[in-house]
């Protein structure tokens, strides 16, 4: 579980997203950061019991900085109003699929994961694996545990093409899945779950349901 003070810090930051306020409340930030990192440390240990590929990870390899990269953004607010950790084989900068935990007040916290916007050679490998092993892939995303936790893969316009990628026939039975640019699943968590002693259990349950998809994607990425 996370402390209510961490949630309160993020709520205040969303209303005061500027350096002057942040510097004046830096001790609150340090406390929130420490609280989140302690939770991520526990989450890594528990996730490693589900997926051995992440057992060597350190917290610093997983947690994202709170500073936003505003160089190419119209939004010049300097700080993220959330905290996130990517528990991936190889860490947050890895090319591989993995697990993600995100805390953001207002019902925007979630557990989930998959792979976000892989570059062209990697998404081609994933699509090829879906095409060649569609029955296996379909059984993963239609498995009762996956559906219970996530319902389905995220399929908004920013993660899915309108048309099939070049080289695939429109009659391909895997067609709708071959359109995905990202393969991610998200289980949203209400604010009361974030400060509940059931938080770790709920996150790990979501990760367990996601594991077959993570393994499927990473198998595709490691094949020559």
MDAnalysis code that builds the backbone (N, CA, C; Angstrom):
import MDAnalysis as mda
import numpy as np

u = mda.Universe.empty(672, n_residues=224, atom_resindex=np.repeat(np.arange(224), 3), trajectory=True)
u.add_TopologyAttr("name", ["N", "CA", "C"] * 224)
u.add_TopologyAttr("resid", np.arange(1, 225))
u.add_TopologyAttr("resname", ["UNK", "UNK", "UNK", "UNK", "UNK", "UNK", "UNK", "UNK", "UNK", "UNK", "UNK", "UNK", "UNK", "UNK", "UNK", "UNK", "UNK", "UNK", "UNK", "UNK", "UNK", "UNK", "UNK", "UNK", "UNK", "UNK", "UNK", "UNK", "UNK", "UNK", "UNK", "UNK", "UNK", "UNK", "UNK", "UNK", "UNK", "UNK", "UNK", "UNK", "UNK", "UNK", "UNK", "UNK", "UNK", "UNK", "UNK", "UNK", "UNK", "UNK", "UNK", "UNK", "UNK", "UNK", "UNK", "UNK", "UNK", "UNK", "UNK", "UNK", "UNK", "UNK", "UNK", "UNK", "UNK", "UNK", "UNK", "UNK", "UNK", "UNK", "UNK", "UNK", "UNK", "UNK", "UNK", "UNK", "UNK", "UNK", "UNK", "UNK", "UNK", "UNK", "UNK", "UNK", "UNK", "UNK", "UNK", "UNK", "UNK", "UNK", "UNK", "UNK", "UNK", "UNK", "UNK", "UNK", "UNK", "UNK", "UNK", "UNK", "UNK", "UNK", "UNK", "UNK", "UNK", "UNK", "UNK", "UNK", "UNK", "UNK", "UNK", "UNK", "UNK", "UNK", "UNK", "UNK", "UNK", "UNK", "UNK", "UNK", "UNK", "UNK", "UNK", "UNK", "UNK", "UNK", "UNK", "UNK", "UNK", "UNK", "UNK", "UNK", "UNK", "UNK", "UNK", "UNK", "UNK", "UNK", "UNK", "UNK", "UNK", "UNK", "UNK", "UNK", "UNK", "UNK", "UNK", "UNK", "UNK", "UNK", "UNK", "UNK", "UNK", "UNK", "UNK", "UNK", "UNK", "UNK", "UNK", "UNK", "UNK", "UNK", "UNK", "UNK", "UNK", "UNK", "UNK", "UNK", "UNK", "UNK", "UNK", "UNK", "UNK", "UNK", "UNK", "UNK", "UNK", "UNK", "UNK", "UNK", "UNK", "UNK", "UNK", "UNK", "UNK", "UNK", "UNK", "UNK", "UNK", "UNK", "UNK", "UNK", "UNK", "UNK", "UNK", "UNK", "UNK", "UNK", "UNK", "UNK", "UNK", "UNK", "UNK", "UNK", "UNK", "UNK", "UNK", "UNK", "UNK", "UNK", "UNK", "UNK", "UNK", "UNK", "UNK", "UNK", "UNK", "UNK", "UNK", "UNK", "UNK", "UNK", "UNK", "UNK"])
u.atoms.positions = np.array([
    [0.829, -1.196, 0.000],
    [0.000, 0.000, 0.000],
    [0.866, 1.249, 0.000],
    [0.279, 2.345, -0.467],
    [0.946, 3.633, -0.423],
    [0.302, 4.498, 0.655],
    [1.059, 5.454, 1.148],
    [0.554, 6.336, 2.198],
    [-0.379, 7.390, 1.603],
    [-1.369, 7.796, 2.380],
    [-2.293, 8.835, 1.910],
    [-1.550, 10.140, 1.637],
    [-0.436, 10.356, 2.336],
    [0.356, 11.580, 2.110],
    [0.921, 11.616, 0.690],
    [1.209, 10.453, 0.113],
    [1.708, 10.392, -1.263],
    [0.617, 10.819, -2.241],
    [-0.583, 10.317, -2.018],
    [-1.726, 10.712, -2.845],
    [-1.983, 12.205, -2.700],
    [-1.919, 12.710, -1.477],
    [-2.175, 14.133, -1.235],
    [-1.125, 15.006, -1.900],
    [0.136, 14.543, -1.911],
    [1.180, 15.304, -2.585],
    [0.881, 15.415, -4.079],
    [0.515, 14.305, -4.705],
    [0.229, 14.319, -6.145],
    [-0.994, 15.178, -6.459],
    [-1.992, 15.164, -5.585],
    [-3.166, 16.022, -5.783],
    [-2.762, 17.492, -5.734],
    [-1.932, 17.846, -4.758],
    [-1.487, 19.238, -4.624],
    [-0.612, 19.648, -5.794],
    [0.234, 18.724, -6.244],
    [1.110, 19.017, -7.375],
    [0.302, 19.298, -8.641],
    [-0.788, 18.574, -8.832],
    [-1.608, 18.786, -10.033],
    [-2.210, 20.186, -10.062],
    [-2.370, 20.800, -8.894],
    [-2.929, 22.149, -8.806],
    [-1.843, 23.229, -8.755],
    [-0.615, 22.803, -8.533],
    [0.489, 23.761, -8.357],
    [1.723, 23.285, -9.111],
    [1.545, 23.027, -10.405],
    [2.619, 22.415, -11.178],
    [3.597, 23.473, -11.670],
    [4.436, 23.920, -10.726],
    [5.459, 24.917, -11.053],
    [6.650, 24.739, -10.118],
    [7.792, 25.219, -10.527],
    [9.031, 24.983, -9.788],
    [9.043, 25.666, -8.423],
    [8.457, 26.842, -8.327],
    [8.459, 27.562, -7.044],
    [7.723, 26.744, -5.983],
    [6.536, 26.250, -6.334],
    [5.772, 25.444, -5.377],
    [6.514, 24.149, -5.073],
    [7.050, 23.519, -6.103],
    [7.727, 22.236, -5.920],
    [8.924, 22.383, -4.983],
    [9.718, 23.426, -5.194],
    [10.886, 23.641, -4.336],
    [10.487, 23.889, -2.892],
    [9.360, 24.579, -2.705],
    [8.888, 24.852, -1.344],
    [8.360, 23.597, -0.652],
    [7.997, 22.598, -1.452],
    [7.436, 21.359, -0.904],
    [8.328, 20.158, -1.233],
    [9.610, 20.417, -1.375],
    [10.524, 19.342, -1.773],
    [10.567, 18.219, -0.741],
    [10.461, 18.545, 0.531],
    [10.473, 17.483, 1.554],
    [9.258, 16.565, 1.401],
    [8.111, 17.139, 1.025],
    [6.925, 16.319, 0.780],
    [7.149, 15.398, -0.414],
    [7.822, 15.939, -1.430],
    [8.141, 15.124, -2.608],
    [9.074, 13.970, -2.235],
    [10.106, 14.264, -1.469],
    [11.058, 13.217, -1.068],
    [10.336, 12.113, -0.304],
    [9.435, 12.498, 0.583],
    [8.676, 11.496, 1.342],
    [7.801, 10.650, 0.418],
    [7.136, 11.299, -0.541],
    [6.291, 10.573, -1.493],
    [7.133, 9.663, -2.377],
    [8.265, 10.161, -2.839],
    [9.171, 9.373, -3.684],
    [9.662, 8.145, -2.934],
    [10.054, 8.321, -1.691],
    [10.539, 7.202, -0.875],
    [9.436, 6.175, -0.661],
    [8.242, 6.656, -0.382],
    [7.096, 5.762, -0.188],
    [6.831, 4.940, -1.450],
    [6.850, 5.602, -2.607],
    [6.593, 4.899, -3.859],
    [7.707, 3.899, -4.151],
    [8.943, 4.285, -3.937],
    [10.065, 3.382, -4.205],
    [10.033, 2.166, -3.287],
    [9.625, 2.356, -2.042],
    [9.495, 1.218, -1.126],
    [8.429, 0.247, -1.620],
    [7.334, 0.804, -2.135],
    [6.275, -0.045, -2.682],
    [6.771, -0.779, -3.927],
    [7.486, -0.088, -4.792],
    [7.999, -0.715, -6.015],
    [8.986, -1.826, -5.671],
    [9.798, -1.629, -4.657],
    [10.733, -2.668, -4.214],
    [9.978, -3.944, -3.847],
    [8.901, -3.791, -3.110],
    [8.074, -4.948, -2.749],
    [7.428, -5.547, -3.987],
    [6.965, -4.690, -4.882],
    [6.292, -5.162, -6.093],
    [7.256, -5.954, -6.978],
    [8.500, -5.526, -7.066],
    [9.501, -6.268, -7.842],
    [9.680, -7.668, -7.264],
    [9.811, -7.752, -5.953],
    [10.005, -9.059, -5.300],
    [8.824, -9.983, -5.560],
    [7.623, -9.437, -5.457],
    [6.419, -10.251, -5.667],
    [6.264, -10.623, -7.146],
    [6.601, -9.696, -8.039],
    [6.496, -9.969, -9.468],
    [7.503, -11.033, -9.887],
    [8.685, -11.019, -9.272],
    [9.714, -12.011, -9.584],
    [9.268, -13.423, -9.234],
    [8.345, -13.548, -8.295],
    [7.792, -14.858, -7.960],
    [6.845, -15.351, -9.043],
    [6.347, -14.407, -9.842],
    [5.456, -14.727, -10.966],
    [6.264, -14.909, -12.247],
    [7.249, -14.028, -12.461],
    [8.037, -14.012, -13.686],
    [9.511, -13.863, -13.313],
    [10.247, -14.936, -13.468],
    [11.653, -14.983, -13.062],
    [12.534, -14.006, -13.834],
    [12.067, -13.516, -14.973],
    [12.868, -12.615, -15.801],
    [13.164, -11.286, -15.122],
    [12.402, -10.923, -14.090],
    [12.589, -9.604, -13.469],
    [13.271, -9.687, -12.107],
    [13.772, -10.848, -11.749],
    [14.270, -11.043, -10.382],
    [15.500, -10.200, -10.052],
    [16.284, -9.808, -11.063],
    [17.523, -9.058, -10.811],
    [17.313, -7.549, -10.819],
    [16.104, -7.095, -11.066],
    [15.857, -5.660, -11.204],
    [16.041, -4.916, -9.887],
    [16.546, -3.684, -10.017],
    [16.640, -2.765, -8.890],
    [15.607, -1.655, -9.070],
    [15.187, -1.056, -7.982],
    [14.158, -0.015, -8.025],
    [14.541, 1.102, -8.987],
    [15.790, 1.536, -8.933],
    [16.226, 2.662, -9.774],
    [16.126, 2.344, -11.261],
    [16.119, 1.060, -11.621],
    [15.993, 0.660, -13.015],
    [14.547, 0.694, -13.496],
    [13.616, 0.864, -12.554],
    [12.193, 0.733, -12.872],
    [11.403, 2.029, -12.748],
    [11.772, 2.875, -11.798],
    [10.974, 4.064, -11.483],
    [11.333, 5.212, -12.425],
    [10.304, 5.875, -12.935],
    [10.496, 7.016, -13.834],
    [10.659, 8.316, -13.051],
    [11.416, 9.235, -13.623],
    [11.612, 10.546, -13.020],
    [10.308, 11.329, -13.027],
    [10.157, 12.232, -12.076],
    [8.943, 13.045, -12.014],
    [9.026, 14.240, -12.960],
    [10.219, 14.603, -13.390],
    [10.378, 15.720, -14.327],
    [9.891, 15.326, -15.716],
    [9.128, 16.205, -16.333],
    [8.653, 15.971, -17.692],
    [9.678, 16.454, -18.711],
    [9.727, 15.784, -19.846],
    [10.524, 16.254, -20.974],
    [9.633, 17.197, -21.780],
    [9.894, 18.491, -21.657],
    [9.007, 19.489, -22.272],
    [9.604, 20.091, -23.549],
    [10.706, 19.525, -24.018],
    [11.408, 20.123, -25.162],
    [10.529, 20.217, -26.404],
    [9.720, 19.206, -26.653],
    [8.909, 19.173, -27.867],
    [7.411, 19.171, -27.564],
    [7.054, 19.643, -26.373],
    [5.656, 19.614, -25.942],
    [5.090, 21.024, -25.810],
    [3.836, 21.174, -26.200],
    [3.153, 22.448, -26.001],
    [2.843, 22.677, -24.521],
    [2.692, 21.582, -23.784],
    [2.452, 21.654, -22.344],
    [3.796, 21.832, -21.642],
    [4.007, 22.991, -21.059],
    [5.294, 23.297, -20.447],
    [5.304, 23.118, -18.929],
    [4.268, 22.492, -18.376],
    [4.313, 22.207, -16.939],
    [5.480, 21.263, -16.677],
    [6.277, 21.545, -15.641],
    [7.566, 20.843, -15.501],
    [7.508, 19.444, -14.893],
    [6.388, 19.101, -14.233],
    [6.370, 17.847, -13.490],
    [5.203, 16.943, -13.895],
    [5.463, 15.640, -13.848],
    [4.378, 14.676, -13.999],
    [3.522, 14.729, -12.739],
    [2.237, 14.477, -12.886],
    [1.341, 14.459, -11.717],
    [1.005, 13.019, -11.349],
    [1.940, 12.145, -11.652],
    [1.804, 10.725, -11.348],
    [3.174, 10.161, -11.015],
    [3.186, 8.937, -10.538],
    [4.432, 8.187, -10.352],
    [4.260, 6.835, -11.020],
    [5.294, 6.397, -11.728],
    [5.184, 5.152, -12.473],
    [6.444, 4.319, -12.386],
    [6.263, 3.013, -12.558],
    [7.384, 2.084, -12.559],
    [7.139, 0.999, -13.592],
    [8.153, 0.746, -14.393],
    [8.093, -0.288, -15.427],
    [8.965, -1.459, -14.992],
    [8.326, -2.571, -14.669],
    [9.038, -3.756, -14.185],
    [9.225, -4.686, -15.383],
    [10.253, -4.391, -16.160],
    [10.522, -5.079, -17.423],
    [11.835, -5.837, -17.346],
    [11.918, -6.915, -18.062],
    [13.199, -7.576, -18.283],
    [14.160, -6.547, -18.872],
    [15.208, -6.193, -18.110],
    [16.155, -5.184, -18.581],
    [15.862, -3.789, -18.084],
    [14.735, -3.595, -17.382],
    [14.431, -2.285, -16.826],
    [13.583, -1.411, -17.730],
    [13.346, -0.192, -17.284],
    [12.392, 0.707, -17.943],
    [12.817, 1.121, -19.344],
    [14.104, 1.027, -19.667],
    [14.592, 1.400, -20.988],
    [14.690, 0.201, -21.929],
    [14.227, -0.930, -21.464],
    [14.309, -2.165, -22.228],
    [13.369, -2.158, -23.429],
    [13.694, -2.936, -24.435],
    [12.817, -3.096, -25.595],
    [11.721, -4.128, -25.332],
    [11.831, -4.835, -24.213],
    [10.935, -5.968, -23.980],
    [9.618, -5.564, -23.325],
    [8.647, -6.437, -23.484],
    [7.363, -6.266, -22.799],
    [7.542, -6.525, -21.308],
    [6.655, -5.940, -20.520],
    [6.747, -6.140, -19.088],
    [5.519, -5.623, -18.367],
    [5.706, -5.304, -17.103],
    [4.616, -4.939, -16.208],
    [4.767, -3.469, -15.790],
    [3.645, -2.811, -15.595],
    [3.691, -1.384, -15.295],
    [2.723, -1.071, -14.162],
    [3.196, -0.218, -13.240],
    [2.320, 0.275, -12.177],
    [2.358, 1.795, -12.188],
    [1.176, 2.396, -12.094],
    [1.017, 3.839, -12.245],
    [0.093, 4.336, -11.145],
    [0.537, 5.343, -10.408],
    [-0.325, 5.944, -9.391],
    [-0.604, 7.393, -9.752],
    [-1.892, 7.705, -9.840],
    [-2.346, 9.056, -10.174],
    [-3.738, 9.238, -9.579],
    [-3.905, 10.212, -8.691],
    [-5.217, 10.407, -8.046],
    [-6.322, 10.681, -9.049],
    [-7.545, 10.400, -8.598],
    [-8.708, 10.658, -9.436],
    [-9.144, 9.442, -10.231],
    [-8.812, 8.235, -9.728],
    [-9.205, 7.013, -10.414],
    [-8.369, 6.698, -11.632],
    [-7.193, 7.344, -11.761],
    [-6.343, 7.139, -12.941],
    [-5.169, 6.202, -12.659],
    [-5.108, 5.658, -11.450],
    [-4.057, 4.691, -11.130],
    [-4.376, 3.367, -11.812],
    [-3.335, 2.621, -12.152],
    [-3.590, 1.327, -12.785],
    [-2.390, 0.395, -12.664],
    [-2.693, -0.893, -12.822],
    [-1.681, -1.936, -12.985],
    [-1.910, -2.550, -14.355],
    [-0.847, -2.981, -14.981],
    [-1.006, -3.578, -16.306],
    [0.333, -3.722, -16.971],
    [0.364, -3.482, -18.282],
    [1.626, -3.567, -18.995],
    [1.462, -4.090, -20.402],
    [2.536, -4.682, -20.911],
    [2.597, -5.109, -22.294],
    [3.784, -4.435, -22.950],
    [3.596, -3.934, -24.161],
    [4.665, -3.222, -24.852],
    [4.087, -1.980, -25.529],
    [4.773, -0.837, -25.329],
    [4.282, 0.449, -25.816],
    [5.122, 0.920, -27.000],
    [4.484, 1.094, -28.136],
    [5.082, 1.675, -29.333],
    [6.474, 1.135, -29.665],
    [6.609, -0.166, -29.862],
    [7.905, -0.694, -30.293],
    [8.266, -0.147, -31.674],
    [9.555, -0.032, -31.931],
    [10.001, 0.489, -33.225],
    [9.714, -0.537, -34.324],
    [9.865, -0.105, -35.555],
    [9.420, -0.895, -36.707],
    [9.920, -2.342, -36.741],
    [11.220, -2.613, -36.578],
    [11.665, -4.011, -36.636],
    [11.028, -4.889, -35.558],
    [10.766, -4.283, -34.388],
    [10.215, -5.050, -33.274],
    [8.726, -5.324, -33.460],
    [7.959, -4.325, -33.897],
    [6.529, -4.565, -34.103],
    [6.318, -5.546, -35.254],
    [7.224, -5.545, -36.223],
    [7.124, -6.511, -37.320],
    [7.298, -7.933, -36.799],
    [8.243, -8.125, -35.879],
    [8.442, -9.444, -35.280],
    [7.208, -9.884, -34.497],
    [6.618, -8.949, -33.760],
    [5.442, -9.271, -32.952],
    [4.267, -9.627, -33.853],
    [4.061, -8.844, -34.897],
    [2.965, -9.135, -35.829],
    [3.154, -10.487, -36.516],
    [4.381, -10.782, -36.861],
    [4.650, -12.070, -37.498],
    [4.317, -13.212, -36.561],
    [4.657, -13.048, -35.280],
    [4.361, -14.094, -34.292],
    [2.856, -14.249, -34.101],
    [2.135, -13.133, -34.076],
    [0.669, -13.204, -33.964],
    [0.090, -13.916, -35.185],
    [0.612, -13.589, -36.359],
    [0.129, -14.195, -37.598],
    [0.402, -15.702, -37.607],
    [1.630, -16.085, -37.255],
    [2.016, -17.493, -37.300],
    [1.376, -18.315, -36.182],
    [1.174, -17.696, -35.037],
    [0.697, -18.438, -33.850],
    [-0.596, -17.814, -33.324],
    [-1.533, -17.565, -34.247],
    [-2.722, -16.821, -33.867],
    [-3.574, -17.554, -32.836],
    [-3.688, -18.857, -32.950],
    [-4.488, -19.604, -31.971],
    [-3.932, -19.424, -30.566],
    [-2.611, -19.487, -30.449],
    [-1.971, -19.283, -29.145],
    [-2.242, -17.877, -28.633],
    [-2.061, -16.881, -29.492],
    [-2.281, -15.485, -29.095],
    [-3.741, -15.252, -28.697],
    [-4.649, -15.772, -29.496],
    [-6.077, -15.590, -29.224],
    [-6.454, -16.213, -27.889],
    [-5.894, -17.377, -27.588],
    [-6.180, -18.023, -26.305],
    [-5.672, -17.192, -25.128],
    [-4.584, -16.453, -25.338],
    [-4.038, -15.601, -24.278],
    [-4.974, -14.433, -23.987],
    [-5.373, -13.708, -25.036],
    [-6.168, -12.489, -24.820],
    [-7.650, -12.794, -24.583],
    [-8.045, -14.037, -24.787],
    [-9.426, -14.429, -24.491],
    [-9.511, -15.339, -23.271],
    [-8.367, -15.585, -22.628],
    [-8.347, -16.394, -21.417],
    [-9.195, -15.735, -20.326],
    [-9.877, -16.520, -19.535],
    [-10.808, -15.966, -18.546],
    [-10.109, -15.078, -17.517],
    [-8.864, -15.417, -17.167],
    [-8.135, -14.591, -16.200],
    [-7.778, -13.234, -16.796],
    [-7.343, -13.240, -18.058],
    [-7.017, -11.979, -18.734],
    [-8.272, -11.117, -18.873],
    [-9.351, -11.721, -19.317],
    [-10.601, -10.976, -19.520],
    [-11.140, -10.446, -18.199],
    [-11.012, -11.238, -17.150],
    [-11.500, -10.812, -15.836],
    [-10.761, -9.581, -15.331],
    [-9.450, -9.525, -15.589],
    [-8.650, -8.402, -15.110],
    [-8.710, -7.193, -16.043],
    [-8.688, -7.435, -17.350],
    [-8.501, -6.343, -18.312],
    [-9.634, -6.169, -19.333],
    [-10.488, -7.165, -19.455],
    [-11.525, -7.218, -20.487],
    [-10.925, -7.449, -21.865],
    [-10.006, -6.560, -22.285],
    [-9.410, -6.688, -23.609],
    [-8.179, -5.794, -23.692],
    [-7.449, -5.928, -24.779],
    [-6.328, -5.026, -25.021],
    [-6.826, -3.609, -25.259],
    [-6.008, -2.634, -24.882],
    [-6.329, -1.249, -25.206],
    [-6.391, -1.105, -26.723],
    [-7.422, -0.440, -27.232],
    [-7.576, -0.348, -28.686],
    [-7.989, 1.048, -29.153],
    [-7.532, 2.065, -28.439],
    [-7.820, 3.436, -28.857],
    [-7.061, 3.756, -30.140],
    [-7.411, 4.857, -30.771],
    [-6.851, 5.208, -32.081],
    [-5.342, 5.442, -32.039],
    [-4.800, 5.795, -30.873],
    [-3.362, 6.057, -30.817],
    [-2.532, 4.788, -30.700],
    [-3.165, 3.641, -30.473],
    [-2.408, 2.392, -30.368],
    [-2.777, 1.395, -31.465],
    [-3.629, 1.818, -32.415],
    [-4.095, 0.879, -33.428],
    [-4.223, 1.564, -34.780],
    [-3.748, 0.888, -35.816],
    [-3.874, 1.388, -37.181],
    [-5.313, 1.268, -37.671],
    [-5.682, 2.116, -38.605],
    [-7.004, 1.996, -39.231],
    [-7.047, 0.846, -40.233],
    [-5.918, 0.599, -40.864],
    [-5.844, -0.431, -41.898],
    [-4.771, -1.455, -41.553],
    [-4.851, -2.604, -42.201],
    [-3.842, -3.635, -41.996],
    [-2.476, -3.145, -42.453],
    [-1.405, -3.561, -41.752],
    [-0.061, -3.215, -42.215],
    [0.210, -3.831, -43.596],
    [1.093, -3.222, -44.303],
    [1.447, -3.704, -45.645],
    [1.945, -5.153, -45.561],
    [1.489, -5.975, -46.503],
    [1.943, -7.358, -46.577],
    [0.971, -8.365, -46.013],
    [-0.108, -7.880, -45.387],
    [-1.098, -8.794, -44.805],
    [-2.412, -8.708, -45.579],
    [-2.973, -9.865, -45.835],
    [-4.223, -9.961, -46.578],
    [-5.395, -9.527, -45.713],
    [-6.356, -8.840, -46.317],
    [-7.511, -8.344, -45.565],
    [-8.361, -9.460, -44.997],
    [-8.208, -10.688, -45.504],
    [-8.965, -11.827, -44.996],
    [-8.250, -12.546, -43.853],
    [-7.105, -12.052, -43.456],
    [-6.338, -12.698, -42.392],
    [-7.156, -12.733, -41.096],
    [-7.281, -13.915, -40.500],
    [-8.122, -14.068, -39.293],
    [-7.561, -13.271, -38.114],
    [-6.274, -12.984, -38.159],
    [-5.648, -12.210, -37.079],
    [-5.662, -10.715, -37.376],
    [-6.358, -10.306, -38.419],
    [-6.280, -8.953, -38.941],
    [-6.422, -7.835, -37.929],
    [-7.426, -7.911, -37.074],
    [-7.645, -6.820, -36.121],
    [-6.477, -6.670, -35.155],
    [-5.867, -7.790, -34.775],
    [-4.730, -7.728, -33.855],
    [-3.454, -7.285, -34.566],
    [-3.362, -7.534, -35.851],
    [-2.186, -7.115, -36.605],
    [-2.137, -5.598, -36.783],
    [-3.252, -4.923, -36.529],
    [-3.310, -3.466, -36.632],
    [-2.698, -2.754, -35.423],
    [-2.477, -3.479, -34.344],
    [-2.003, -2.828, -33.123],
    [-0.586, -2.295, -33.285],
    [-0.377, -1.051, -32.839],
    [0.960, -0.459, -32.770],
    [1.572, -0.667, -31.391],
    [0.723, -0.822, -30.401],
    [1.116, -1.169, -29.036],
    [0.216, -2.299, -28.584],
    [0.728, -3.163, -27.721],
    [-0.103, -4.197, -27.120],
    [-0.034, -4.008, -25.614],
    [-1.043, -3.348, -25.082],
    [-1.061, -3.028, -23.660],
    [-2.424, -3.343, -23.066],
    [-2.395, -3.664, -21.789],
    [-3.626, -3.938, -21.046],
    [-3.587, -3.146, -19.743],
    [-4.733, -2.637, -19.333],
    [-4.796, -1.724, -18.198],
    [-5.938, -2.094, -17.258],
    [-5.606, -2.223, -15.979],
    [-6.622, -2.436, -14.947],
    [-6.612, -1.213, -14.031],
    [-7.642, -0.393, -14.121],
    [-7.691, 0.819, -13.312],
    [-8.027, 0.507, -11.858],
    [-7.437, 1.293, -10.972],
    [-7.585, 1.095, -9.540],
    [-8.113, 2.371, -8.899],
    [-9.222, 2.295, -8.163],
    [-9.733, 3.497, -7.505],
    [-8.782, 3.978, -6.415],
    [-8.906, 5.236, -6.038],
    [-7.997, 5.821, -5.050],
    [-7.976, 5.039, -3.742],
    [-9.112, 4.489, -3.347],
    [-9.157, 3.759, -2.076],
    [-8.311, 2.490, -2.120],
    [-8.118, 1.923, -3.319],
    [-7.257, 0.738, -3.443],
    [-5.794, 1.087, -3.228],
    [-5.414, 2.306, -3.594],
    [-4.008, 2.697, -3.531],
    [-3.504, 2.740, -2.092],
    [-4.348, 3.106, -1.181],
    [-3.949, 3.169, 0.231],
    [-4.458, 1.971, 1.023],
    [-4.909, 0.942, 0.318],
    [-5.399, -0.275, 0.961],
    [-4.272, -1.294, 1.104],
    [-4.351, -2.116, 2.158],
    [-3.333, -3.161, 2.316],
    [-3.519, -4.297, 1.316],
    [-4.521, -4.186, 0.459],
    [-4.752, -5.171, -0.596],
    [-4.106, -4.745, -1.921],
    [-3.425, -3.595, -1.935],
    [-2.906, -3.056, -3.190],
    [-1.911, -4.005, -3.867],
    [-0.946, -4.496, -3.111],
    [0.053, -5.396, -3.700],
    [-0.609, -6.639, -4.268],
    [-1.530, -7.204, -3.531],
    [-2.239, -8.403, -3.971],
    [-2.989, -8.157, -5.285],
    [-3.646, -7.008, -5.384],
    [-4.407, -6.690, -6.596],
    [-3.480, -6.457, -7.787],
    [-2.358, -5.794, -7.548],
    [-1.407, -5.551, -8.631],
    [-0.807, -6.859, -9.128],
    [-0.434, -7.730, -8.227],
    [0.168, -9.005, -8.619],
    [-0.855, -9.889, -9.332],
    [-2.090, -9.849, -8.916],
    [-3.136, -10.607, -9.613],
    [-3.251, -10.140, -11.062],
    [-3.185, -8.822, -11.256],
    [-3.235, -8.275, -12.609],
    [-2.003, -8.700, -13.410],
    [-0.842, -8.681, -12.781],
    [0.392, -9.079, -13.473],
    [0.372, -10.558, -13.849],
    [-0.162, -11.398, -12.976],
    [-0.253, -12.834, -13.283],
    [-1.090, -13.068, -14.538],
    [-2.189, -12.339, -14.652],
    [-3.060, -12.488, -15.820],
    [-2.376, -11.980, -17.083],
    [-1.436, -11.061, -16.920],
    [-0.727, -10.465, -18.062],
    [0.479, -11.284, -18.503],
    [1.009, -12.103, -17.627],
    [2.255, -12.818, -17.891],
    [2.263, -13.575, -19.232],
    [1.224, -14.343, -19.592],
    [1.293, -15.061, -20.884],
    [1.471, -14.134, -22.078],
    [0.855, -12.954, -22.034],
    [1.023, -11.997, -23.124],
    [2.449, -11.461, -23.148],
    [2.991, -11.134, -21.990],
    [4.373, -10.650, -21.896],
    [5.332, -11.687, -22.461],
    [5.143, -12.939, -22.093],
    [6.018, -14.013, -22.572],
    [5.882, -14.203, -24.079],
    [4.670, -14.103, -24.587],
    [4.432, -14.257, -26.028],
    [5.177, -13.165, -26.805],
    [5.040, -11.923, -26.355],
    [5.705, -10.807, -27.030],
    [7.211, -10.957, -26.969],
    [7.732, -11.291, -25.784],
    [9.174, -11.379, -25.637],
    [9.768, -12.560, -26.401],
    [8.980, -13.615, -26.562],
    [9.435, -14.731, -27.404],
    [9.641, -14.242, -28.833],
    [8.691, -13.430, -29.300],
    [8.802, -12.889, -30.666],
    [10.036, -12.000, -30.806],
    [10.317, -11.192, -29.785],
    [11.429, -10.245, -29.857],
    [12.798, -10.911, -29.768],
    [12.853, -12.104, -29.203],
    [14.148, -12.789, -29.043],
    [14.423, -13.774, -30.166],
    [13.467, -13.942, -31.061],
    [13.675, -14.854, -32.190],
    [14.456, -14.162, -33.303],
    [15.352, -14.903, -33.944],
    [16.124, -14.354, -35.062],
    [15.262, -14.283, -36.316],
])
